[in-house]
């Protein structure tokens, strides 16, 4: 591990021009490529305060052994050079977008004498036109099967094409009219290429021209009393309509754009792209990326646009993004050069495009959730995570049961806390608990953590003591086993001295202690939790905290944090536990706040006690509905007379009754 000071450039040696820089390791391999408007300012930030850097950036600068830079004339040139070097060197510390799965495309091989329609995956080839991507290969085959009726382009491989040309007979598709059979000379090369061009134009969104042409041919055939031809054209029109129905209309017919959205946490981000051509969603694609540096959404947008459109492939007229890239004008210029026409990158503010961006964002969140679920469901990964935590935190055993606590409040009001439980790396929601903070007023997370840890482990000690009084050692005679069973205690295992749930056979409530206690917070919160355990005389439970800003792991006795590698399964598990505790606390806080607001509206109504308030809310469902009710309707609630109902209506509706 290198000291960044050992290769820091001399003061004043770095120019203040725009440019691109490369960090190399001790073997000369490029490990990071970046660009900057001002090279001196940007590179100096890597060496100014090593301790203040993001942990992932710390890992990069300590792995590097040298840094070099290249000065360019404009920001556009910097973007182009950065893309070229990332593609050439594939640096390990750069953001690299990888597919969350291999997406198939509908491909048309215009580089062949007789173009072929096929399903294609992987790297794009020169001279091949691509449409999509599609979520499933069968969706492409269904679309192709419908379109071949109108555009009978060949779909066979080169070997099959050559063999049928030699034997002089077309394949089955040629006999049923779904191939123009160029292999046996039914159409020549020029005619077949014209069919392929029509197929390509239809897939690119030029659908109206072909529909109108078929309608004219159908009507002309009917007028000429060629009813079989008219029926075929009618069926062709229906086939094209069915193909179009598979693609949702979301924007106006003239709209060609890509809609890009992100969902992210501290370690990973998911990207979803909807491809809209001719106002219809033609395809969708997703990526998952590891976040090596701390990046804003705008910087992620910039990284993605460079990597996705750097080769000039399929650049649309408009790209819709959730946040503009830092160098928006330079990015517009770069994409316009790649496309050979004007391209705009913009953030939609209203209307259908903003709604569509919201839909793509929901898909991105779902993709990230599914990715995390797949990762969490990996038994090997979970085992590795628990082993990493045991080794890193120096625990006596793997933390098979982890409890995490988080505090939530709004400006010091309705202070609540949550406790979530993970066993064997998976959430056990039946054992989640919620706490209303009683002794703390205002925003004091430290005292709140102390209170909730004290309450939780007082219950643990009380239930453990209760179990001990009814343990086999404390019961004499033949009825010991029956008495324990009737009270709800286990048998010979570790839980024998703790109350068990008669249905699940698991310890009840707080009777089962964790191997690891996780606090959402830094040193002050961790110290408060440890102090609460010490006051209760509990010394066999490990405590740590996870600070959200830099994902640092804090231990009670250490002045410096533990930095887990960004790829660590242990860090990923701690993140999941912390985020679940935060979610659970937020939901409880919102419910409590909503209940308090509802109760406050009814508190000032004369003649309403707790029982009547509950009856009214149960009957009407909400205060808003109660406000709209007439005194006669309110009087229908059991226990409320007409005079009381009139008072309630007057108080809630702001009027008077007579």
C-alpha positions as CSV (number, residue, x, y, z in Angstrom):
1,X,0.0,0.0,0.0
2,X,1.6,3.2,-1.2
3,X,1.7,6.6,0.6
4,X,0.1,9.2,-1.6
5,X,2.7,11.7,-0.5
6,X,5.4,9.6,-2.2
7,X,4.1,10.3,-5.7
8,X,2.4,13.7,-5.1
9,X,3.3,16.1,-8.0
10,X,5.4,19.1,-7.1
11,X,3.5,22.3,-6.2
12,X,2.8,24.3,-9.3
13,X,3.6,21.4,-11.6
14,X,0.0,20.7,-12.4
15,X,-1.6,23.0,-15.0
16,X,-4.9,24.8,-14.4
17,X,-6.2,23.7,-17.8
18,X,-8.9,21.2,-18.6
19,X,-7.6,17.7,-19.1
20,X,-7.6,14.0,-18.3
21,X,-5.5,12.2,-15.6
22,X,-4.5,8.6,-15.0
23,X,-3.6,6.9,-11.7
24,X,-1.3,3.9,-12.2
25,X,-0.3,1.2,-9.7
26,X,3.2,-0.1,-8.9
27,X,3.1,-2.3,-12.0
28,X,2.2,0.5,-14.3
29,X,-1.4,-0.5,-14.8
30,X,-4.0,2.2,-15.1
31,X,-6.4,1.9,-12.2
32,X,-8.4,5.1,-12.6
33,X,-9.1,7.6,-15.3
34,X,-10.8,11.0,-14.6
35,X,-11.3,14.3,-16.2
36,X,-11.4,17.9,-14.9
37,X,-12.0,21.4,-15.9
38,X,-9.1,22.5,-13.7
39,X,-6.5,19.7,-13.4
40,X,-4.6,21.4,-10.5
41,X,-7.7,21.9,-8.4
42,X,-9.0,18.3,-9.0
43,X,-5.7,16.5,-8.5
44,X,-4.8,18.5,-5.4
45,X,-8.0,17.3,-3.8
46,X,-6.6,13.7,-3.8
47,X,-3.5,14.7,-1.8
48,X,-4.7,17.6,0.4
49,X,-6.3,15.6,3.2
50,X,-6.1,11.8,3.0
51,X,-8.2,11.2,6.1
52,X,-11.0,13.3,4.7
53,X,-11.4,11.3,1.5
54,X,-14.2,8.9,0.9
55,X,-13.1,5.4,1.9
56,X,-13.3,4.1,-1.7
57,X,-11.2,7.1,-2.9
58,X,-8.7,6.3,-0.1
59,X,-8.4,2.8,-1.4
60,X,-7.7,4.1,-4.9
61,X,-5.0,6.6,-4.0
62,X,-3.2,4.2,-1.7
63,X,-3.3,1.5,-4.4
64,X,-1.8,3.9,-7.0
65,X,1.9,4.6,-7.3
66,X,1.9,7.5,-9.8
67,X,-0.3,9.9,-11.5
68,X,0.0,11.5,-15.0
69,X,-2.2,13.9,-16.9
70,X,-2.9,15.1,-20.5
71,X,-4.0,18.7,-21.2
72,X,-6.7,19.2,-23.8
73,X,-8.3,22.3,-25.4
74,X,-12.0,21.9,-24.4
75,X,-14.3,20.0,-22.1
76,X,-15.6,18.1,-25.1
77,X,-12.2,16.9,-25.9
78,X,-11.7,15.9,-22.2
79,X,-15.0,13.8,-22.4
80,X,-13.8,12.1,-25.6
81,X,-10.4,11.3,-24.2
82,X,-11.7,10.0,-20.9
83,X,-14.1,7.7,-22.7
84,X,-11.3,6.4,-25.0
85,X,-9.0,5.7,-22.1
86,X,-11.7,4.0,-20.0
87,X,-12.5,1.8,-23.0
88,X,-8.8,1.1,-23.6
89,X,-7.6,0.4,-20.1
90,X,-10.8,-0.8,-18.3
91,X,-9.6,0.7,-15.0
92,X,-10.6,-1.2,-11.9
93,X,-11.6,1.9,-9.9
94,X,-13.8,3.5,-12.5
95,X,-17.6,3.2,-12.5
96,X,-18.3,0.3,-14.9
97,X,-21.8,-0.4,-16.0
98,X,-22.6,-4.1,-16.4
99,X,-25.8,-5.6,-17.5
100,X,-27.9,-7.1,-14.8
101,X,-28.5,-9.8,-17.5
102,X,-27.8,-10.3,-21.2
103,X,-30.5,-8.6,-23.2
104,X,-31.4,-9.8,-26.7
105,X,-31.8,-7.6,-29.7
106,X,-33.7,-8.0,-32.9
107,X,-30.9,-7.7,-35.5
108,X,-31.0,-7.2,-39.3
109,X,-27.7,-8.2,-41.0
110,X,-27.6,-5.5,-43.7
111,X,-23.9,-6.3,-44.2
112,X,-24.8,-9.6,-46.0
113,X,-25.9,-9.9,-49.6
114,X,-29.2,-11.3,-48.5
115,X,-30.0,-9.6,-45.1
116,X,-31.2,-11.9,-42.3
117,X,-33.5,-11.3,-39.4
118,X,-32.3,-12.9,-36.2
119,X,-32.0,-12.7,-32.4
120,X,-28.6,-11.4,-31.3
121,X,-26.9,-10.9,-28.0
122,X,-23.5,-9.5,-27.0
123,X,-21.3,-6.9,-28.7
124,X,-22.7,-5.0,-31.6
125,X,-21.3,-5.7,-35.1
126,X,-20.6,-3.2,-37.8
127,X,-23.2,-3.2,-40.6
128,X,-25.9,-4.8,-38.5
129,X,-29.1,-2.8,-37.5
130,X,-30.3,-3.5,-34.0
131,X,-33.8,-3.0,-32.6
132,X,-34.6,-3.3,-28.9
133,X,-33.3,-4.4,-26.5
134,X,-36.1,-6.8,-25.5
135,X,-36.6,-8.3,-22.1
136,X,-37.0,-11.8,-23.5
137,X,-36.0,-13.6,-26.8
138,X,-39.5,-15.0,-27.2
139,X,-40.9,-11.5,-27.4
140,X,-38.6,-10.9,-30.5
141,X,-39.7,-14.2,-32.1
142,X,-43.4,-13.3,-31.6
143,X,-42.8,-9.9,-33.3
144,X,-40.8,-11.4,-36.1
145,X,-43.4,-14.1,-36.7
146,X,-46.1,-11.5,-37.2
147,X,-43.9,-9.2,-39.4
148,X,-42.6,-12.0,-41.7
149,X,-46.1,-12.2,-43.1
150,X,-45.8,-8.7,-44.6
151,X,-42.0,-8.5,-44.9
152,X,-40.8,-12.1,-45.8
153,X,-37.1,-11.6,-45.1
154,X,-35.0,-14.7,-44.6
155,X,-34.3,-15.9,-41.1
156,X,-32.2,-19.0,-41.8
157,X,-28.5,-19.4,-41.1
158,X,-25.8,-19.3,-43.8
159,X,-25.5,-23.1,-43.9
160,X,-29.3,-23.6,-44.3
161,X,-29.4,-20.9,-47.0
162,X,-26.6,-22.5,-49.0
163,X,-28.0,-26.1,-48.7
164,X,-31.5,-25.2,-49.9
165,X,-29.9,-23.2,-52.8
166,X,-28.1,-26.4,-53.8
167,X,-31.1,-28.7,-53.6
168,X,-33.3,-26.1,-55.4
169,X,-36.2,-26.3,-52.8
170,X,-37.1,-23.6,-50.2
171,X,-37.6,-24.4,-46.5
172,X,-41.0,-24.6,-44.8
173,X,-41.2,-20.8,-44.3
174,X,-40.8,-20.4,-48.1
175,X,-43.7,-22.7,-48.7
176,X,-46.0,-21.0,-46.2
177,X,-45.2,-17.5,-47.4
178,X,-43.1,-16.3,-44.5
179,X,-39.9,-16.1,-46.5
180,X,-39.4,-14.7,-50.0
181,X,-37.0,-17.7,-50.7
182,X,-34.1,-15.9,-52.2
183,X,-32.1,-19.1,-51.9
184,X,-34.0,-20.5,-54.9
185,X,-34.3,-17.3,-56.8
186,X,-37.9,-16.3,-56.2
187,X,-36.6,-12.8,-55.6
188,X,-33.3,-11.3,-56.6
189,X,-30.8,-9.6,-54.3
190,X,-32.2,-6.1,-54.9
191,X,-35.8,-7.1,-54.2
192,X,-34.8,-9.0,-51.1
193,X,-32.8,-6.0,-49.8
194,X,-35.9,-3.7,-50.5
195,X,-37.9,-6.1,-48.2
196,X,-35.2,-5.8,-45.5
197,X,-35.3,-2.0,-45.8
198,X,-39.1,-2.0,-45.4
199,X,-38.8,-4.3,-42.4
200,X,-36.1,-2.0,-40.9
201,X,-38.3,1.1,-41.5
202,X,-41.3,-0.4,-39.9
203,X,-39.3,-1.4,-36.8
204,X,-37.8,2.1,-36.7
205,X,-41.3,3.6,-36.3
206,X,-42.4,4.4,-39.9
207,X,-45.6,2.3,-39.4
208,X,-48.2,4.5,-40.9
209,X,-46.8,4.3,-44.5
210,X,-47.1,0.5,-44.6
211,X,-50.5,0.4,-43.0
212,X,-51.9,2.9,-45.5
213,X,-50.3,1.0,-48.4
214,X,-51.9,-2.3,-47.3
215,X,-55.3,-0.7,-46.9
216,X,-55.1,0.7,-50.4
217,X,-54.1,-2.7,-51.8
218,X,-56.9,-4.3,-49.9
219,X,-59.5,-1.9,-51.2
220,X,-58.2,-2.1,-54.7
221,X,-58.3,-5.9,-54.6
222,X,-61.9,-5.8,-53.3
223,X,-63.0,-3.4,-56.1
224,X,-61.4,-5.8,-58.6
225,X,-63.3,-8.7,-57.0
226,X,-60.0,-10.4,-56.1
227,X,-61.3,-11.4,-52.7
228,X,-58.5,-13.8,-51.8
229,X,-55.9,-11.1,-52.3
230,X,-58.1,-8.6,-50.3
231,X,-58.4,-11.2,-47.5
232,X,-54.6,-11.7,-47.4
233,X,-54.1,-7.9,-47.2
234,X,-56.7,-7.7,-44.4
235,X,-54.8,-10.4,-42.5
236,X,-51.5,-8.6,-43.1
237,X,-53.0,-5.4,-41.6
238,X,-54.2,-7.4,-38.5
239,X,-50.7,-8.9,-38.2
240,X,-49.1,-5.5,-38.2
241,X,-51.7,-4.2,-35.7
242,X,-50.9,-7.1,-33.3
243,X,-47.2,-6.3,-33.6
244,X,-47.9,-2.7,-32.7
245,X,-50.1,-3.6,-29.8
246,X,-47.1,-5.3,-28.1
247,X,-45.4,-1.9,-27.9
248,X,-47.1,0.7,-25.5
249,X,-47.8,4.2,-26.8
250,X,-46.4,6.7,-24.3
251,X,-45.6,9.8,-26.2
252,X,-46.4,11.6,-29.5
253,X,-45.7,9.8,-32.7
254,X,-42.7,12.1,-33.5
255,X,-40.9,11.4,-30.3
256,X,-37.6,9.6,-30.4
257,X,-35.8,9.5,-27.0
258,X,-34.1,7.4,-24.4
259,X,-35.4,7.8,-20.8
260,X,-32.8,7.0,-18.1
261,X,-33.3,6.7,-14.4
262,X,-31.2,5.6,-11.4
263,X,-31.8,4.0,-8.0
264,X,-28.8,3.9,-5.7
265,X,-27.4,3.3,-2.2
266,X,-23.9,3.9,-0.9
267,X,-22.4,0.9,-2.7
268,X,-24.4,0.2,-5.8
269,X,-26.7,1.8,-8.4
270,X,-29.2,0.4,-10.8
271,X,-29.8,2.0,-14.1
272,X,-32.9,1.5,-16.3
273,X,-33.3,2.8,-19.8
274,X,-36.6,2.9,-21.9
275,X,-36.0,3.2,-25.6
276,X,-38.9,5.3,-27.1
277,X,-39.1,5.4,-30.9
278,X,-42.1,6.9,-32.8
279,X,-43.8,7.5,-29.4
280,X,-43.7,3.8,-28.5
281,X,-41.5,1.9,-26.0
282,X,-39.4,-0.3,-28.3
283,X,-37.3,-1.8,-25.6
284,X,-35.8,-1.6,-22.1
285,X,-32.5,-2.3,-20.6
286,X,-30.9,-2.4,-17.2
287,X,-27.5,-2.2,-15.6
288,X,-26.1,-2.5,-12.1
289,X,-22.9,-0.6,-11.2
290,X,-20.5,-0.6,-8.2
291,X,-19.9,2.9,-6.8
292,X,-16.2,3.2,-6.4
293,X,-16.1,6.9,-5.7
294,X,-18.7,9.1,-4.0
295,X,-20.7,10.3,-7.1
296,X,-23.7,12.6,-7.4
297,X,-26.6,11.5,-9.6
298,X,-25.5,14.0,-12.2
299,X,-22.0,12.5,-12.3
300,X,-23.5,9.0,-12.7
301,X,-25.6,10.4,-15.6
302,X,-22.4,11.7,-17.2
303,X,-20.6,8.4,-16.8
304,X,-23.5,6.5,-18.2
305,X,-23.9,8.7,-21.3
306,X,-20.2,8.5,-22.1
307,X,-20.2,4.7,-21.9
308,X,-23.6,4.1,-23.5
309,X,-23.2,6.5,-26.5
310,X,-19.5,6.9,-26.8
311,X,-19.3,4.8,-30.0
312,X,-22.2,6.8,-31.6
313,X,-24.5,3.7,-31.6
314,X,-28.2,4.5,-31.5
315,X,-27.9,8.0,-30.2
316,X,-31.5,9.4,-30.1
317,X,-32.5,13.0,-30.7
318,X,-33.3,13.5,-27.0
319,X,-32.1,11.9,-23.8
320,X,-34.3,12.4,-20.6
321,X,-32.4,12.1,-17.3
322,X,-33.3,12.7,-13.7
323,X,-30.4,15.2,-13.1
324,X,-28.3,17.1,-15.7
325,X,-24.7,16.1,-16.0
326,X,-22.1,18.6,-14.6
327,X,-21.0,19.7,-18.1
328,X,-24.4,19.7,-19.9
329,X,-23.3,21.8,-22.9
330,X,-20.2,19.7,-23.5
331,X,-22.2,16.5,-23.2
332,X,-24.8,17.8,-25.7
333,X,-22.0,18.7,-28.1
334,X,-20.3,15.3,-27.7
335,X,-23.5,13.4,-28.4
336,X,-24.4,15.6,-31.3
337,X,-21.0,14.8,-32.9
338,X,-21.6,11.1,-32.3
339,X,-25.0,11.2,-33.9
340,X,-24.2,13.7,-36.7
341,X,-27.3,15.8,-35.7
342,X,-28.5,17.8,-32.8
343,X,-29.0,15.9,-29.5
344,X,-30.4,17.3,-26.3
345,X,-29.9,16.0,-22.8
346,X,-32.6,17.4,-20.5
347,X,-34.5,16.9,-17.3
348,X,-38.3,16.8,-17.9
349,X,-40.2,19.1,-15.5
350,X,-43.8,18.3,-16.3
351,X,-46.2,16.4,-18.6
352,X,-46.0,12.9,-20.1
353,X,-42.2,12.8,-20.3
354,X,-41.9,13.5,-16.5
355,X,-44.5,10.8,-15.8
356,X,-42.6,8.3,-18.0
357,X,-39.3,9.2,-16.2
358,X,-41.1,8.4,-12.9
359,X,-42.1,5.0,-14.4
360,X,-38.5,4.3,-15.4
361,X,-37.3,5.3,-11.9
362,X,-39.7,2.8,-10.3
363,X,-38.3,0.1,-12.6
364,X,-34.8,1.1,-11.5
365,X,-35.7,0.8,-7.8
366,X,-37.3,-2.6,-8.5
367,X,-34.2,-3.7,-10.4
368,X,-31.9,-2.7,-7.5
369,X,-34.2,-4.4,-5.0
370,X,-34.2,-7.6,-7.0
371,X,-30.4,-7.5,-7.4
372,X,-30.0,-7.2,-3.6
373,X,-32.6,-9.9,-3.0
374,X,-30.6,-12.3,-5.3
375,X,-27.4,-11.4,-3.5
376,X,-29.0,-11.8,-0.1
377,X,-30.4,-15.2,-1.1
378,X,-27.0,-16.5,-1.9
379,X,-26.1,-18.9,1.0
380,X,-22.4,-18.7,0.2
381,X,-22.4,-14.9,0.2
382,X,-24.3,-14.9,3.5
383,X,-21.9,-17.3,5.1
384,X,-19.0,-15.2,3.8
385,X,-20.6,-12.1,5.3
386,X,-21.0,-13.5,8.7
387,X,-17.4,-14.9,8.7
388,X,-16.1,-11.5,7.6
389,X,-17.9,-9.7,10.4
390,X,-16.6,-12.3,12.9
391,X,-13.0,-11.8,11.7
392,X,-13.1,-8.0,11.3
393,X,-14.9,-7.3,14.6
394,X,-12.9,-10.0,16.4
395,X,-16.0,-11.8,17.7
396,X,-15.8,-15.1,19.5
397,X,-18.3,-16.6,17.0
398,X,-20.1,-15.7,13.8
399,X,-23.0,-13.2,14.5
400,X,-25.9,-15.6,13.7
401,X,-28.3,-13.2,15.3
402,X,-27.9,-9.4,14.7
403,X,-30.1,-6.7,16.2
404,X,-30.0,-3.2,14.9
405,X,-31.5,0.0,16.5
406,X,-32.4,3.3,14.9
407,X,-34.1,6.5,16.3
408,X,-36.5,8.6,14.3
409,X,-38.1,12.0,15.0
410,X,-39.2,15.2,13.4
411,X,-37.6,18.3,15.0
412,X,-37.6,16.5,18.3
413,X,-41.3,15.4,18.2
414,X,-42.8,11.9,18.3
415,X,-39.4,10.4,19.0
416,X,-39.5,6.6,18.3
417,X,-37.0,3.8,17.9
418,X,-36.9,0.5,16.0
419,X,-35.3,-2.8,16.6
420,X,-34.9,-5.2,13.6
421,X,-33.5,-8.7,13.8
422,X,-31.5,-10.7,11.3
423,X,-30.8,-14.3,11.8
424,X,-28.3,-16.2,9.5
425,X,-28.1,-13.1,7.4
426,X,-31.9,-12.9,6.7
427,X,-34.5,-10.6,8.3
428,X,-36.8,-12.2,10.9
429,X,-39.7,-9.8,10.8
430,X,-41.8,-11.6,13.5
431,X,-39.2,-10.4,16.0
432,X,-39.0,-6.7,15.0
433,X,-40.0,-4.3,17.9
434,X,-40.9,-0.7,18.1
435,X,-40.3,1.7,21.0
436,X,-41.8,5.1,21.9
437,X,-39.1,7.1,23.6
438,X,-40.4,8.2,27.0
439,X,-37.6,10.0,29.0
440,X,-36.0,12.1,26.2
441,X,-37.4,15.3,24.8
442,X,-36.1,16.9,21.6
443,X,-33.4,15.8,19.2
444,X,-31.1,13.8,21.4
445,X,-30.2,10.5,19.6
446,X,-27.6,9.6,22.1
447,X,-29.9,9.6,25.1
448,X,-32.6,7.9,23.0
449,X,-30.3,5.1,22.1
450,X,-29.3,4.7,25.8
451,X,-33.0,4.5,26.8
452,X,-34.0,2.0,24.2
453,X,-31.0,-0.3,24.8
454,X,-31.7,-0.2,28.5
455,X,-35.3,-1.1,28.1
456,X,-34.7,-3.9,25.6
457,X,-32.0,-5.6,27.8
458,X,-33.9,-5.1,31.0
459,X,-36.6,-7.2,29.4
460,X,-34.0,-9.7,28.4
461,X,-32.7,-10.0,31.9
462,X,-36.2,-10.2,33.4
463,X,-37.3,-13.0,31.1
464,X,-34.1,-14.9,31.5
465,X,-34.5,-14.7,35.3
466,X,-38.1,-15.9,35.0
467,X,-37.0,-18.8,32.8
468,X,-34.3,-19.7,35.4
469,X,-36.8,-19.9,38.2
470,X,-38.7,-22.5,36.2
471,X,-35.7,-24.4,34.9
472,X,-35.3,-28.1,35.6
473,X,-32.8,-27.4,38.3
474,X,-35.4,-25.3,40.2
475,X,-38.2,-27.9,39.9
476,X,-38.3,-31.2,41.7
477,X,-40.3,-34.3,41.1
478,X,-41.8,-36.1,38.1
479,X,-43.9,-33.2,37.0
480,X,-40.9,-30.9,36.0
481,X,-41.1,-31.7,32.3
482,X,-44.8,-31.2,32.2
483,X,-44.7,-28.0,34.1
484,X,-42.1,-26.5,31.9
485,X,-44.0,-27.6,28.8
486,X,-47.2,-26.1,30.0
487,X,-45.5,-22.8,30.8
488,X,-43.9,-22.7,27.4
489,X,-40.2,-23.6,27.9
490,X,-38.0,-25.5,25.6
491,X,-36.1,-28.7,26.2
492,X,-32.3,-29.5,26.2
493,X,-31.0,-26.7,23.9
494,X,-29.7,-23.2,24.7
495,X,-33.2,-21.8,24.9
496,X,-34.3,-24.2,27.7
497,X,-34.1,-21.4,30.2
498,X,-36.0,-18.9,28.1
499,X,-39.8,-18.6,27.5
500,X,-40.8,-20.2,24.1
501,X,-43.7,-19.4,21.9
502,X,-45.9,-22.5,22.0
503,X,-46.7,-22.2,18.2
504,X,-43.2,-21.7,16.8
505,X,-41.1,-23.1,19.6
506,X,-38.9,-20.0,19.5
507,X,-38.0,-17.7,22.5
508,X,-40.6,-15.1,23.2
509,X,-40.2,-11.4,22.8
510,X,-36.9,-10.2,24.2
511,X,-35.6,-13.4,25.7
512,X,-33.1,-14.2,23.0
513,X,-29.9,-12.1,23.1
514,X,-28.0,-11.1,19.9
515,X,-24.5,-12.0,19.0
516,X,-24.0,-8.5,17.6
517,X,-25.7,-5.2,18.4
518,X,-25.6,-2.7,15.5
519,X,-26.4,1.0,16.1
520,X,-27.3,3.4,13.3
521,X,-24.8,6.1,14.1
522,X,-21.2,7.0,15.0
523,X,-19.1,7.0,18.2
524,X,-21.5,8.9,20.5
525,X,-24.4,6.5,19.8
526,X,-22.1,3.5,20.1
527,X,-20.8,4.7,23.4
528,X,-24.3,5.2,24.7
529,X,-25.3,1.7,23.8
530,X,-22.2,0.2,25.4
531,X,-22.8,2.3,28.5
532,X,-26.4,0.9,28.8
533,X,-25.1,-2.6,28.6
534,X,-22.4,-2.0,31.2
535,X,-24.9,-0.5,33.6
536,X,-27.0,-3.7,33.3
537,X,-23.9,-5.9,33.8
538,X,-24.1,-7.4,30.3
539,X,-20.6,-8.1,28.9
540,X,-21.1,-10.9,26.4
541,X,-22.8,-8.9,23.6
542,X,-20.6,-7.2,20.9
543,X,-21.6,-3.6,19.8
544,X,-20.8,-1.7,16.7
545,X,-22.1,1.3,14.8
546,X,-22.5,2.1,11.1
547,X,-22.1,5.7,10.2
548,X,-24.1,6.4,7.1
549,X,-22.0,9.2,5.5
550,X,-18.8,7.2,4.9
551,X,-20.1,3.7,5.8
552,X,-17.6,3.5,8.7
553,X,-17.9,0.8,11.3
554,X,-17.3,2.1,14.8
555,X,-16.4,0.0,17.9
556,X,-16.9,1.3,21.5
557,X,-13.2,1.0,22.5
558,X,-11.5,2.2,19.3
559,X,-10.9,5.8,18.4
560,X,-10.6,5.0,14.7
561,X,-13.2,3.4,12.6
562,X,-13.0,0.0,10.9
563,X,-13.1,0.5,7.1
564,X,-14.5,-2.6,5.3
565,X,-13.7,-3.0,1.6
566,X,-16.4,-1.8,-0.7
567,X,-16.8,-5.3,-2.1
568,X,-17.1,-6.8,1.4
569,X,-20.1,-9.0,1.9
570,X,-19.9,-8.1,5.6
571,X,-20.4,-4.4,4.8
572,X,-23.2,-5.3,2.5
573,X,-25.0,-7.2,5.3
574,X,-24.5,-4.4,7.8
575,X,-25.9,-2.0,5.3
576,X,-29.0,-4.1,4.8
577,X,-29.5,-4.4,8.5
578,X,-29.1,-0.6,9.1
579,X,-31.4,0.3,6.2
580,X,-34.1,-2.0,7.4
581,X,-33.9,-0.5,10.9
582,X,-34.2,2.9,9.4
583,X,-37.2,2.0,7.2
584,X,-39.0,0.4,10.2
585,X,-38.3,3.4,12.4
586,X,-39.5,5.9,9.7
587,X,-42.7,3.9,9.1
588,X,-43.5,3.9,12.8
589,X,-42.7,7.6,13.2
590,X,-45.0,8.5,10.3
591,X,-47.9,6.4,11.7
592,X,-47.5,7.9,15.1
593,X,-47.3,11.4,13.7
594,X,-50.4,10.8,11.6
595,X,-52.3,9.5,14.6
596,X,-51.2,12.5,16.7
597,X,-52.4,14.9,14.0
598,X,-55.7,13.1,13.8
599,X,-56.2,13.1,17.5
600,X,-55.3,16.8,17.8
601,X,-58.2,17.7,15.4
602,X,-60.7,15.9,17.6
603,X,-59.2,17.0,21.0
604,X,-60.9,20.3,21.0
605,X,-64.4,19.0,20.2
606,X,-66.6,19.3,23.3
607,X,-68.1,16.1,24.6
608,X,-65.6,13.8,22.9
609,X,-63.6,11.4,25.0
610,X,-61.2,8.7,23.9
611,X,-63.9,6.1,23.4
612,X,-66.1,8.4,21.3
613,X,-63.2,9.5,19.2
614,X,-62.3,5.9,18.5
615,X,-65.9,5.1,17.6
616,X,-66.2,8.0,15.2
617,X,-62.9,7.2,13.4
618,X,-63.9,3.6,13.2
619,X,-67.3,4.5,11.7
620,X,-66.2,7.1,9.2
621,X,-62.6,5.9,8.5
622,X,-61.0,9.3,8.6
623,X,-61.4,12.8,9.9
624,X,-62.0,14.1,6.4
625,X,-65.0,12.0,6.0
626,X,-66.2,12.9,9.4
627,X,-66.0,16.6,8.4
628,X,-68.3,16.0,5.4
629,X,-70.9,14.2,7.5
630,X,-74.2,15.8,8.6
631,X,-75.2,15.8,12.2
632,X,-77.8,13.1,11.5
633,X,-75.2,10.9,10.0
634,X,-72.9,11.5,13.0
635,X,-75.7,10.6,15.3
636,X,-75.9,7.1,13.8
637,X,-72.6,6.3,15.6
638,X,-73.5,4.3,18.8
639,X,-73.1,6.4,22.0
640,X,-73.5,9.8,20.2
641,X,-76.8,11.7,20.5
642,X,-78.1,14.4,18.1
643,X,-77.0,17.4,20.2
644,X,-73.5,16.0,20.5
645,X,-73.5,15.3,16.8
646,X,-74.4,18.9,16.1
647,X,-71.6,20.1,18.3
648,X,-69.1,17.9,16.5
649,X,-70.3,19.0,13.1
650,X,-70.1,22.7,14.1
651,X,-66.6,22.3,15.6
652,X,-65.2,20.4,12.6
653,X,-66.9,22.3,9.8
654,X,-66.4,25.7,11.3
655,X,-70.1,26.6,11.2
656,X,-73.0,26.8,13.6
657,X,-76.0,24.6,14.0
658,X,-79.5,25.6,14.8
